[in-house]
Amino acid sequence: MEIATKTTIVLLIFLLVFVAGSVLLQIFLSRREGKWPGLILPILAFLYSLVMAFSAVAYNGTIPWGPILACLILGNIPTAFFLVIYFACREKFRKRSELDKMQINDL
């Protein structure tokens, strides 16, 4: 029982570090000058959700729409999370661009 508890704790710590690292990486990539680096993780998460949905095996010649829909909905939660971080970080660039346009118009 003690081994299972330690294994669970180690796995939870690993999961927490992985999630925190991916969030920090998304913030770092979203703050880059170009817009494409910040879209790498959302695109990868979306592609992974498509792979999960397409990997649903057809049973008895029918297509299991329930599991496919569940894979698409649950698989795109990280995609939506990464996009929220992306648009929140890119808001600063949008404001700076508008400020620069206003300064150019004032001249």
N, C-alpha and C positions, 0 to 999 in steps of 0.2 A: 504494500500500500504506500509505503514511503517513496518508492521509486516512481510510482505513477504520479504522485503529488509533485515531486521535483521535476519530472518530465513536463507536466502541465505548466508549471511555473516558467520553465525555460522556454517552452513554446509560446506562451503568452508574452514573455519579454521579447522574444524574437519577432513576433507579430507586431508588437507595439513599436519596436525599432524600425521595422520595415514600413509601417504606415507613416510614422513620423518622417522617415527619410524620403519617402515618396512625396509627401506634402512639401517638405523643404526643397526637394528637387523641382517640383512644379512651381513653387514660388520663385526660385532662382531662374528657371527657364522663362517664366512669364515676364520677368523684369528685364529681359534682354531687349536690345533695341529693335531687332526684327520680330515680326509677329509669329513666324513659323516655329521657332524653338519652343515656345510655350504651348504649342498645339501637339507636340510629339506625344506626351503622355495621354491626353484625351483620345487621340487617334489610336494609339496602341490599346487602350482600354476598350474602345469601341470594337476594334478588330478582334480582340479576345472574346468579347461578348458574342460576336457573330460566329466565331469558331465554336463556342459553347453551344449556341443554338443549332448550328449545322451538324454538330456531333450527336444530336438526339437521333436515336436509331428508330426507323419505322418498324412498328410491331404489327404483324399479321397483314402486311401490305397497306396499312393505313398510316397517315402522318399524325403523330401525337402533338396536336396543336397546343395543348395545355403546357406540357414541359417546354416546348419551344418558346411560347409566350413568357413563361416564368424565367427562362434563361435570358431572354432579351430584356425583361424588366429588371431583374436582379443583377444581371451582368452589366447594365448601363448605369448603375448607381455610382461606381467610381468615375465613369465618364462624366456624369453630371457634376460630381464633386470637383473634378479637375477643371471643368469648364467654369464653374463658379469662381475658383481660385484664379483662373486665367483672366476672366473679365474684371474681377476685383483689382488685380494687379495692373491690368492694362488701362484702367480708368485714369491713372496718373498720367499716362502718356497722352490720352485724349485731352485732358485738361491742359497739359503743357502745350499741345498743338494748338488748341483754341486760343491760349494766351499769346502764343507767338503770332498767330494770325491777327489778333487784336493789336499787338504792338506794331506789326507791319502796316496795318491800316491807319494807325495813329501817325505814322511818319508821313 
